[in-house]
Amino acid sequence: MGNLAASLVGVSIKRGVGLRSNTVVSDLSFDISRGEILALVGTSGRGKTTVLHALAGLIGVSKGQIVHYPHDTDASGKSGRATGVVFQDALLLPWLTVNQNIRLGYKFKANRSGSKKEFDARVTSLLEILGIKELADRKVSELSGGQAQRVAIARTVATQPRVLLLDEPFSALDAATRSSLQNWLIELRNMLQLTVVIVTHDIDEALTLADRVLVLPASGESLKIFSSAEKGNTNKIKQEILASLASYEI
Ligand SMILES: Nc1ncnc2c1ncn2[C@@H]1O[C@H](COP(=O)(O)OP(=O)(O)OP(=O)(O)O)[C@@H](O)[C@H]1O
């Protein structure tokens, strides 16, 4: 358990209400290790966003449980939040500057402490670490899509979530910007020892970013998890993932 950030144990999730409710995720179990990037892939409607929202506590589970393991330091009461989510649309406040948007992230951090001076220093240091210091005084409405996504991720990282949840954060970006943000995210994870769960439609993105790729199963199928540790063999893994995605189609 010491190395785990969270676990799903026999989780089923319903969407919709009353007679129209439907079980969209059924008896799903997997662990999220600390410091890993885990990609969730699966055909459309398979429940990737649903799982992410359940991990974030935005929707409940109908069966099973999701366990978030506190860090050792949490006993001191200085823990960050269990999760932080970044959606496909950056959802920043366009009338504020980048700096002000990031400050909002810090303001929402649980158990924040320290003086205003310390708080300002933390914002500046985060902007520096994330390589967006030069954007600090720009209005969000003046940012490109790629810059806005960096700021959205930065704002969520500022809340110090134990697990960073990303829902197709790069899907609206052009290929070059996307690739640069993928590299940036890997650097960020390495620097800050982040634990990341990312939903993506793009198998190449999943294999570039993730330590493990989890293919969400259709009802009755078993879960498949691919390790991209053997990076040299990505073609083979990609073929296996594509084959398992295809086998789910009815
Ligand atoms: N608010 C909702 N009310 C009712 N059904 C919903 C709701 N949100 C999602 N669903 C249904 O739950 C199922 C899973 O949706 P979800 O968005 O999690 O899938 P996904 O794998 O993320 O899909 P996509 O790749 O298309 O984004 C779908 O059948 C969808 O229609």
py3Dmol code that shows the C-alpha trace and the ligand (Angstrom):
import py3Dmol

protein = """\
ATOM      1  CA  MET A   1       0.000   0.000   0.000  1.00  0.00           C
ATOM      2  CA  GLY A   2       2.961   2.314   0.717  1.00  0.00           C
ATOM      3  CA  ASN A   3       3.609   2.828  -2.965  1.00  0.00           C
ATOM      4  CA  LEU A   4      -0.005   3.302  -3.974  1.00  0.00           C
ATOM      5  CA  ALA A   5      -1.760   6.617  -4.598  1.00  0.00           C
ATOM      6  CA  ALA A   6      -5.235   5.152  -5.092  1.00  0.00           C
ATOM      7  CA  SER A   7      -7.116   1.926  -5.803  1.00  0.00           C
ATOM      8  CA  LEU A   8     -10.391   1.075  -7.459  1.00  0.00           C
ATOM      9  CA  VAL A   9     -11.853  -2.048  -5.901  1.00  0.00           C
ATOM     10  CA  GLY A  10     -14.751  -3.745  -7.720  1.00  0.00           C
ATOM     11  CA  VAL A  11     -16.119  -0.409  -8.870  1.00  0.00           C
ATOM     12  CA  SER A  12     -19.378  -0.121 -10.809  1.00  0.00           C
ATOM     13  CA  ILE A  13     -20.724   3.265 -11.864  1.00  0.00           C
ATOM     14  CA  LYS A  14     -24.184   4.218 -13.118  1.00  0.00           C
ATOM     15  CA  ARG A  15     -24.948   7.261 -15.257  1.00  0.00           C
ATOM     16  CA  GLY A  16     -28.330   8.868 -15.777  1.00  0.00           C
ATOM     17  CA  VAL A  17     -31.266   8.933 -13.383  1.00  0.00           C
ATOM     18  CA  GLY A  18     -34.189   6.660 -12.540  1.00  0.00           C
ATOM     19  CA  LEU A  19     -35.357   4.303 -15.270  1.00  0.00           C
ATOM     20  CA  ARG A  20     -32.886   5.861 -17.669  1.00  0.00           C
ATOM     21  CA  SER A  21     -29.889   5.037 -15.480  1.00  0.00           C
ATOM     22  CA  ASN A  22     -27.413   2.634 -16.902  1.00  0.00           C
ATOM     23  CA  THR A  23     -24.352   0.863 -15.512  1.00  0.00           C
ATOM     24  CA  VAL A  24     -21.522   2.160 -17.693  1.00  0.00           C
ATOM     25  CA  VAL A  25     -18.584   0.795 -15.675  1.00  0.00           C
ATOM     26  CA  SER A  26     -18.807  -2.655 -14.198  1.00  0.00           C
ATOM     27  CA  ASP A  27     -16.694  -4.317 -11.500  1.00  0.00           C
ATOM     28  CA  LEU A  28     -13.496  -2.445 -12.336  1.00  0.00           C
ATOM     29  CA  SER A  29     -10.389  -2.906 -10.181  1.00  0.00           C
ATOM     30  CA  PHE A  30      -6.935  -1.396 -10.620  1.00  0.00           C
ATOM     31  CA  ASP A  31      -4.259   0.382  -8.602  1.00  0.00           C
ATOM     32  CA  ILE A  32      -2.580   3.717  -9.281  1.00  0.00           C
ATOM     33  CA  SER A  33       1.048   3.758  -8.153  1.00  0.00           C
ATOM     34  CA  ARG A  34       2.680   6.879  -6.800  1.00  0.00           C
ATOM     35  CA  GLY A  35       4.693   8.750  -9.382  1.00  0.00           C
ATOM     36  CA  GLU A  36       3.338   6.882 -12.384  1.00  0.00           C
ATOM     37  CA  ILE A  37       1.585   8.198 -15.470  1.00  0.00           C
ATOM     38  CA  LEU A  38      -1.356   5.904 -16.162  1.00  0.00           C
ATOM     39  CA  ALA A  39      -3.275   6.326 -19.430  1.00  0.00           C
ATOM     40  CA  LEU A  40      -6.915   5.297 -19.749  1.00  0.00           C
ATOM     41  CA  VAL A  41      -7.885   4.379 -23.300  1.00  0.00           C
ATOM     42  CA  GLY A  42     -10.963   2.716 -24.739  1.00  0.00           C
ATOM     43  CA  THR A  43     -13.494   3.144 -27.498  1.00  0.00           C
ATOM     44  CA  SER A  44     -15.898   6.060 -27.267  1.00  0.00           C
ATOM     45  CA  GLY A  45     -18.520   5.708 -24.559  1.00  0.00           C
ATOM     46  CA  ARG A  46     -16.568   3.016 -22.714  1.00  0.00           C
ATOM     47  CA  GLY A  47     -16.511   5.140 -19.553  1.00  0.00           C
ATOM     48  CA  LYS A  48     -13.054   6.796 -19.490  1.00  0.00           C
ATOM     49  CA  THR A  49     -14.353  10.206 -18.405  1.00  0.00           C
ATOM     50  CA  THR A  50     -16.769   8.519 -16.004  1.00  0.00           C
ATOM     51  CA  VAL A  51     -13.872   6.739 -14.252  1.00  0.00           C
ATOM     52  CA  LEU A  52     -11.878   9.984 -14.106  1.00  0.00           C
ATOM     53  CA  HIS A  53     -14.835  11.874 -12.616  1.00  0.00           C
ATOM     54  CA  ALA A  54     -15.375   9.106 -10.063  1.00  0.00           C
ATOM     55  CA  LEU A  55     -11.686   9.300  -9.108  1.00  0.00           C
ATOM     56  CA  ALA A  56     -12.162  13.051  -8.645  1.00  0.00           C
ATOM     57  CA  GLY A  57     -15.224  12.455  -6.466  1.00  0.00           C
ATOM     58  CA  LEU A  58     -17.427  14.354  -8.936  1.00  0.00           C
ATOM     59  CA  ILE A  59     -19.732  11.331  -9.262  1.00  0.00           C
ATOM     60  CA  GLY A  60     -20.340   8.428  -6.895  1.00  0.00           C
ATOM     61  CA  VAL A  61     -19.925   4.703  -7.428  1.00  0.00           C
ATOM     62  CA  SER A  62     -22.872   2.304  -7.246  1.00  0.00           C
ATOM     63  CA  LYS A  63     -20.751  -0.649  -6.109  1.00  0.00           C
ATOM     64  CA  GLY A  64     -17.227  -1.167  -4.789  1.00  0.00           C
ATOM     65  CA  GLN A  65     -14.977   1.610  -3.574  1.00  0.00           C
ATOM     66  CA  ILE A  66     -12.294   4.057  -4.574  1.00  0.00           C
ATOM     67  CA  VAL A  67      -9.551   4.379  -1.985  1.00  0.00           C
ATOM     68  CA  HIS A  68      -7.181   7.360  -1.915  1.00  0.00           C
ATOM     69  CA  TYR A  69      -4.095   6.687   0.180  1.00  0.00           C
ATOM     70  CA  PRO A  70      -2.773   9.675   2.124  1.00  0.00           C
ATOM     71  CA  HIS A  71       0.928  10.504   1.951  1.00  0.00           C
ATOM     72  CA  ASP A  72       3.019   9.865   5.042  1.00  0.00           C
ATOM     73  CA  THR A  73       3.232  13.621   5.666  1.00  0.00           C
ATOM     74  CA  ASP A  74      -0.548  13.878   5.782  1.00  0.00           C
ATOM     75  CA  ALA A  75      -0.623  13.138   9.502  1.00  0.00           C
ATOM     76  CA  SER A  76       0.780  16.642  10.027  1.00  0.00           C
ATOM     77  CA  GLY A  77      -2.321  18.081   8.385  1.00  0.00           C
ATOM     78  CA  LYS A  78      -0.274  19.564   5.534  1.00  0.00           C
ATOM     79  CA  SER A  79      -1.582  17.334   2.795  1.00  0.00           C
ATOM     80  CA  GLY A  80      -2.712  18.566  -0.575  1.00  0.00           C
ATOM     81  CA  ARG A  81      -5.981  17.549  -2.153  1.00  0.00           C
ATOM     82  CA  ALA A  82      -6.579  13.922  -3.110  1.00  0.00           C
ATOM     83  CA  THR A  83      -7.091  14.798  -6.771  1.00  0.00           C
ATOM     84  CA  GLY A  84      -7.110  17.720  -9.181  1.00  0.00           C
ATOM     85  CA  VAL A  85      -8.748  17.618 -12.607  1.00  0.00           C
ATOM     86  CA  VAL A  86      -7.884  19.353 -15.872  1.00  0.00           C
ATOM     87  CA  PHE A  87     -10.540  19.158 -18.580  1.00  0.00           C
ATOM     88  CA  GLN A  88     -10.182  19.289 -22.351  1.00  0.00           C
ATOM     89  CA  ASP A  89     -11.149  22.973 -22.306  1.00  0.00           C
ATOM     90  CA  ALA A  90      -8.777  24.829 -20.041  1.00  0.00           C
ATOM     91  CA  LEU A  91     -11.644  26.482 -18.080  1.00  0.00           C
ATOM     92  CA  LEU A  92      -9.478  29.391 -16.991  1.00  0.00           C
ATOM     93  CA  LEU A  93     -10.912  32.774 -16.041  1.00  0.00           C
ATOM     94  CA  PRO A  94     -10.195  34.802 -19.205  1.00  0.00           C
ATOM     95  CA  TRP A  95     -10.437  38.252 -17.610  1.00  0.00           C
ATOM     96  CA  LEU A  96      -7.649  37.438 -15.145  1.00  0.00           C
ATOM     97  CA  THR A  97      -3.925  37.182 -15.817  1.00  0.00           C
ATOM     98  CA  VAL A  98      -2.005  33.909 -15.777  1.00  0.00           C
ATOM     99  CA  ASN A  99      -0.544  34.851 -12.393  1.00  0.00           C
ATOM    100  CA  GLN A 100      -4.013  35.517 -10.968  1.00  0.00           C
ATOM    101  CA  ASN A 101      -5.352  32.222 -12.325  1.00  0.00           C
ATOM    102  CA  ILE A 102      -2.497  30.294 -10.707  1.00  0.00           C
ATOM    103  CA  ARG A 103      -3.040  32.156  -7.438  1.00  0.00           C
ATOM    104  CA  LEU A 104      -6.622  30.897  -7.501  1.00  0.00           C
ATOM    105  CA  GLY A 105      -5.227  27.369  -7.620  1.00  0.00           C
ATOM    106  CA  TYR A 106      -3.208  28.047  -4.479  1.00  0.00           C
ATOM    107  CA  LYS A 107      -6.209  29.640  -2.806  1.00  0.00           C
ATOM    108  CA  PHE A 108      -8.193  26.430  -3.301  1.00  0.00           C
ATOM    109  CA  LYS A 109      -5.415  24.232  -1.936  1.00  0.00           C
ATOM    110  CA  ALA A 110      -6.539  22.465   1.212  1.00  0.00           C
ATOM    111  CA  ASN A 111      -4.785  23.437   4.454  1.00  0.00           C
ATOM    112  CA  ARG A 112      -2.727  26.179   2.842  1.00  0.00           C
ATOM    113  CA  SER A 113      -0.533  27.990   5.240  1.00  0.00           C
ATOM    114  CA  GLY A 114       2.074  30.741   5.283  1.00  0.00           C
ATOM    115  CA  SER A 115       2.207  34.512   4.818  1.00  0.00           C
ATOM    116  CA  LYS A 116       1.242  36.450   1.682  1.00  0.00           C
ATOM    117  CA  LYS A 117       4.957  36.828   0.924  1.00  0.00           C
ATOM    118  CA  GLU A 118       5.493  33.065   1.056  1.00  0.00           C
ATOM    119  CA  PHE A 119       2.400  32.615  -1.072  1.00  0.00           C
ATOM    120  CA  ASP A 120       3.717  35.045  -3.738  1.00  0.00           C
ATOM    121  CA  ALA A 121       7.097  33.277  -3.697  1.00  0.00           C
ATOM    122  CA  ARG A 122       5.399  29.918  -4.239  1.00  0.00           C
ATOM    123  CA  VAL A 123       3.423  31.238  -7.235  1.00  0.00           C
ATOM    124  CA  THR A 124       6.581  32.707  -8.792  1.00  0.00           C
ATOM    125  CA  SER A 125       8.532  29.511  -8.201  1.00  0.00           C
ATOM    126  CA  LEU A 126       5.789  27.370  -9.767  1.00  0.00           C
ATOM    127  CA  LEU A 127       5.623  29.645 -12.834  1.00  0.00           C
ATOM    128  CA  GLU A 128       9.394  29.254 -13.162  1.00  0.00           C
ATOM    129  CA  ILE A 129       9.386  25.476 -12.717  1.00  0.00           C
ATOM    130  CA  LEU A 130       6.602  25.114 -15.257  1.00  0.00           C
ATOM    131  CA  GLY A 131       8.409  27.326 -17.773  1.00  0.00           C
ATOM    132  CA  ILE A 132       5.565  29.840 -18.037  1.00  0.00           C
ATOM    133  CA  LYS A 133       7.076  32.744 -16.106  1.00  0.00           C
ATOM    134  CA  GLU A 134       7.098  34.961 -19.198  1.00  0.00           C
ATOM    135  CA  LEU A 135       3.325  34.521 -19.464  1.00  0.00           C
ATOM    136  CA  ALA A 136       2.659  35.621 -15.863  1.00  0.00           C
ATOM    137  CA  ASP A 137       1.150  39.035 -16.622  1.00  0.00           C
ATOM    138  CA  ARG A 138      -0.713  38.071 -19.775  1.00  0.00           C
ATOM    139  CA  LYS A 139      -4.487  37.917 -19.791  1.00  0.00           C
ATOM    140  CA  VAL A 140      -5.699  34.371 -20.358  1.00  0.00           C
ATOM    141  CA  SER A 141      -7.735  35.645 -23.333  1.00  0.00           C
ATOM    142  CA  GLU A 142      -4.393  36.472 -25.020  1.00  0.00           C
ATOM    143  CA  LEU A 143      -2.956  32.941 -24.775  1.00  0.00           C
ATOM    144  CA  SER A 144      -2.698  30.297 -27.481  1.00  0.00           C
ATOM    145  CA  GLY A 145      -4.474  26.964 -26.903  1.00  0.00           C
ATOM    146  CA  GLY A 146      -1.216  25.260 -25.897  1.00  0.00           C
ATOM    147  CA  GLN A 147      -0.258  28.057 -23.487  1.00  0.00           C
ATOM    148  CA  ALA A 148      -3.744  27.986 -21.946  1.00  0.00           C
ATOM    149  CA  GLN A 149      -3.474  24.247 -21.341  1.00  0.00           C
ATOM    150  CA  ARG A 150      -0.077  24.704 -19.655  1.00  0.00           C
ATOM    151  CA  VAL A 151      -1.622  27.316 -17.379  1.00  0.00           C
ATOM    152  CA  ALA A 152      -4.647  25.096 -16.652  1.00  0.00           C
ATOM    153  CA  ILE A 153      -2.346  22.238 -15.659  1.00  0.00           C
ATOM    154  CA  ALA A 154      -0.194  24.643 -13.621  1.00  0.00           C
ATOM    155  CA  ARG A 155      -3.239  25.936 -11.765  1.00  0.00           C
ATOM    156  CA  THR A 156      -4.248  22.409 -10.820  1.00  0.00           C
ATOM    157  CA  VAL A 157      -0.666  21.420  -9.900  1.00  0.00           C
ATOM    158  CA  ALA A 158      -0.688  24.457  -7.558  1.00  0.00           C
ATOM    159  CA  THR A 159      -3.411  22.777  -5.510  1.00  0.00           C
ATOM    160  CA  GLN A 160      -0.868  19.977  -4.868  1.00  0.00           C
ATOM    161  CA  PRO A 161      -3.185  17.092  -5.720  1.00  0.00           C
ATOM    162  CA  ARG A 162      -1.915  13.649  -4.828  1.00  0.00           C
ATOM    163  CA  VAL A 163      -3.257  12.460  -8.184  1.00  0.00           C
ATOM    164  CA  LEU A 164      -3.461  14.782 -11.205  1.00  0.00           C
ATOM    165  CA  LEU A 165      -6.367  13.793 -13.476  1.00  0.00           C
ATOM    166  CA  LEU A 166      -6.233  14.918 -17.115  1.00  0.00           C
ATOM    167  CA  ASP A 167      -9.211  14.469 -19.457  1.00  0.00           C
ATOM    168  CA  GLU A 168      -7.931  14.631 -23.047  1.00  0.00           C
ATOM    169  CA  PRO A 169      -5.985  17.787 -22.224  1.00  0.00           C
ATOM    170  CA  PHE A 170      -4.144  17.998 -25.541  1.00  0.00           C
ATOM    171  CA  SER A 171      -6.766  16.747 -27.982  1.00  0.00           C
ATOM    172  CA  ALA A 172      -7.649  20.186 -29.362  1.00  0.00           C
ATOM    173  CA  LEU A 173      -4.008  21.102 -30.088  1.00  0.00           C
ATOM    174  CA  ASP A 174      -2.000  20.806 -33.314  1.00  0.00           C
ATOM    175  CA  ALA A 175       0.492  17.940 -33.557  1.00  0.00           C
ATOM    176  CA  ALA A 176       3.633  20.017 -32.823  1.00  0.00           C
ATOM    177  CA  THR A 177       2.147  21.790 -29.787  1.00  0.00           C
ATOM    178  CA  ARG A 178       0.754  18.503 -28.585  1.00  0.00           C
ATOM    179  CA  SER A 179       4.135  16.825 -28.793  1.00  0.00           C
ATOM    180  CA  SER A 180       5.818  19.708 -26.960  1.00  0.00           C
ATOM    181  CA  LEU A 181       3.205  19.574 -24.175  1.00  0.00           C
ATOM    182  CA  GLN A 182       3.617  15.809 -23.875  1.00  0.00           C
ATOM    183  CA  ASN A 183       7.361  16.287 -23.291  1.00  0.00           C
ATOM    184  CA  TRP A 184       6.620  19.119 -20.865  1.00  0.00           C
ATOM    185  CA  LEU A 185       4.239  16.892 -18.893  1.00  0.00           C
ATOM    186  CA  ILE A 186       6.837  14.127 -18.635  1.00  0.00           C
ATOM    187  CA  GLU A 187       9.422  16.670 -17.367  1.00  0.00           C
ATOM    188  CA  LEU A 188       6.886  18.013 -14.895  1.00  0.00           C
ATOM    189  CA  ARG A 189       6.136  14.566 -13.574  1.00  0.00           C
ATOM    190  CA  ASN A 190       9.852  13.865 -13.174  1.00  0.00           C
ATOM    191  CA  MET A 191      10.537  17.188 -11.435  1.00  0.00           C
ATOM    192  CA  LEU A 192       7.569  17.193  -9.088  1.00  0.00           C
ATOM    193  CA  GLN A 193       7.090  13.411  -8.707  1.00  0.00           C
ATOM    194  CA  LEU A 194       3.495  13.796  -9.822  1.00  0.00           C
ATOM    195  CA  THR A 195       1.068  10.900 -10.092  1.00  0.00           C
ATOM    196  CA  VAL A 196      -0.966  11.380 -13.270  1.00  0.00           C
ATOM    197  CA  VAL A 197      -4.010   9.636 -14.758  1.00  0.00           C
ATOM    198  CA  ILE A 198      -4.693  10.771 -18.314  1.00  0.00           C
ATOM    199  CA  VAL A 199      -7.648   9.946 -20.555  1.00  0.00           C
ATOM    200  CA  THR A 200      -6.738   9.950 -24.223  1.00  0.00           C
ATOM    201  CA  HIS A 201      -8.090   8.642 -27.519  1.00  0.00           C
ATOM    202  CA  ASP A 202      -4.623   8.641 -28.963  1.00  0.00           C
ATOM    203  CA  ILE A 203      -2.690   5.381 -28.512  1.00  0.00           C
ATOM    204  CA  ASP A 204       0.577   7.052 -29.562  1.00  0.00           C
ATOM    205  CA  GLU A 205       0.058   9.725 -26.913  1.00  0.00           C
ATOM    206  CA  ALA A 206      -0.730   7.049 -24.330  1.00  0.00           C
ATOM    207  CA  LEU A 207       2.448   5.157 -25.198  1.00  0.00           C
ATOM    208  CA  THR A 208       4.589   8.324 -25.280  1.00  0.00           C
ATOM    209  CA  LEU A 209       3.392   9.547 -21.919  1.00  0.00           C
ATOM    210  CA  ALA A 210       2.355   6.626 -19.832  1.00  0.00           C
ATOM    211  CA  ASP A 211       4.166   4.017 -17.787  1.00  0.00           C
ATOM    212  CA  ARG A 212       1.059   1.855 -18.090  1.00  0.00           C
ATOM    213  CA  VAL A 213      -1.845   1.929 -20.516  1.00  0.00           C
ATOM    214  CA  LEU A 214      -5.167   0.637 -19.254  1.00  0.00           C
ATOM    215  CA  VAL A 215      -7.737  -0.405 -21.856  1.00  0.00           C
ATOM    216  CA  LEU A 216     -11.209  -0.047 -20.354  1.00  0.00           C
ATOM    217  CA  PRO A 217     -13.129  -3.282 -20.867  1.00  0.00           C
ATOM    218  CA  ALA A 218     -16.601  -3.777 -22.248  1.00  0.00           C
ATOM    219  CA  SER A 219     -19.021  -5.474 -19.912  1.00  0.00           C
ATOM    220  CA  GLY A 220     -17.997  -9.104 -19.419  1.00  0.00           C
ATOM    221  CA  GLU A 221     -14.466  -8.528 -20.745  1.00  0.00           C
ATOM    222  CA  SER A 222     -11.438  -8.513 -18.503  1.00  0.00           C
ATOM    223  CA  LEU A 223      -9.324  -5.440 -17.969  1.00  0.00           C
ATOM    224  CA  LYS A 224      -6.116  -5.172 -20.005  1.00  0.00           C
ATOM    225  CA  ILE A 225      -3.136  -3.210 -18.740  1.00  0.00           C
ATOM    226  CA  PHE A 226      -0.064  -2.707 -20.921  1.00  0.00           C
ATOM    227  CA  SER A 227       3.248  -1.619 -19.559  1.00  0.00           C
ATOM    228  CA  SER A 228       5.154   0.717 -21.826  1.00  0.00           C
ATOM    229  CA  ALA A 229       8.304   0.083 -19.794  1.00  0.00           C
ATOM    230  CA  GLU A 230       9.791  -1.729 -22.776  1.00  0.00           C
ATOM    231  CA  LYS A 231       9.657   1.463 -24.849  1.00  0.00           C
ATOM    232  CA  GLY A 232      11.671  -0.179 -27.583  1.00  0.00           C
ATOM    233  CA  ASN A 233       8.711  -2.367 -28.298  1.00  0.00           C
ATOM    234  CA  THR A 234       6.007   0.281 -28.669  1.00  0.00           C
ATOM    235  CA  ASN A 235       4.919  -0.967 -32.092  1.00  0.00           C
ATOM    236  CA  LYS A 236       4.122  -4.390 -30.709  1.00  0.00           C
ATOM    237  CA  ILE A 237       2.297  -2.906 -27.701  1.00  0.00           C
ATOM    238  CA  LYS A 238       0.374  -0.561 -30.003  1.00  0.00           C
ATOM    239  CA  GLN A 239      -0.775  -3.468 -32.146  1.00  0.00           C
ATOM    240  CA  GLU A 240      -1.865  -5.357 -29.018  1.00  0.00           C
ATOM    241  CA  ILE A 241      -3.786  -2.338 -27.691  1.00  0.00           C
ATOM    242  CA  LEU A 242      -5.467  -1.762 -31.057  1.00  0.00           C
ATOM    243  CA  ALA A 243      -6.368  -5.442 -31.222  1.00  0.00           C
ATOM    244  CA  SER A 244      -7.896  -5.390 -27.756  1.00  0.00           C
ATOM    245  CA  LEU A 245      -9.828  -2.191 -28.570  1.00  0.00           C
ATOM    246  CA  ALA A 246     -11.147  -3.798 -31.760  1.00  0.00           C
ATOM    247  CA  SER A 247     -12.203  -6.938 -29.915  1.00  0.00           C
ATOM    248  CA  TYR A 248     -14.532  -4.822 -27.766  1.00  0.00           C
ATOM    249  CA  GLU A 249     -16.512  -3.573 -30.736  1.00  0.00           C
ATOM    250  CA  ILE A 250     -19.863  -5.307 -31.092  1.00  0.00           C
TER     251      ILE A 250
END
"""
ligand_1 = """\
31
LIG
N -24.481 12.711 -17.408
C -24.776 11.550 -18.018
N -26.018 11.033 -17.979
C -26.312 9.867 -18.570
N -25.417 9.116 -19.245
C -24.163 9.595 -19.318
C -23.774 10.818 -18.721
N -22.454 11.027 -18.978
C -22.050 9.963 -19.693
N -23.064 9.109 -19.901
C -22.987 7.830 -20.620
O -22.023 7.028 -19.983
C -21.265 6.298 -20.935
C -19.765 6.578 -20.720
O -19.523 7.931 -21.013
P -18.065 8.554 -20.881
O -18.152 9.981 -21.279
O -17.520 8.237 -19.553
O -17.272 7.695 -21.972
P -15.849 7.980 -22.645
O -15.185 6.653 -22.783
O -15.141 9.033 -21.902
O -16.336 8.509 -24.063
P -15.617 9.485 -25.115
O -14.359 8.782 -25.520
O -16.592 9.570 -26.240
O -15.376 10.795 -24.424
C -21.775 6.705 -22.310
O -22.669 5.724 -22.760
C -22.499 7.998 -22.056
O -23.570 8.157 -22.950
"""
view = py3Dmol.view(width=600, height=400)
view.addModel(protein, "pdb")
view.setStyle({"model": 0}, {"cartoon": {"style": "trace"}})
view.addModel(ligand_1, "xyz")
view.setStyle({"model": 1}, {"stick": {}})
view.zoomTo()
view.show()
